[in-house]
């Protein structure tokens, strides 16, 4: 499976540690397995954007942007490397 790299996005884990997300695959894994709240409009959009990016329907940049918005919604966003 292709990783579909993008500039890193730093989030805070549930253990209070920082985690850099650097690809569509990592974003998808975090949204499915580690996200603190499995609800929210932006969470749903980000999860679908990851699937769509893996299918080639949206760009990795669009996926990254929705991931950032979902992280803000969840209160775990720290920073992102500027494009």
Buried (B, 14 or more C-beta within 10 A) or exposed (E): EEEBEBEBBBBBEEEEEEBBBBBBBBBBBBBEEEBEEEEBEBBBBBBBBBBBBBEEEBBBEBBBBBBBBBBEBBEBBEEBEEE
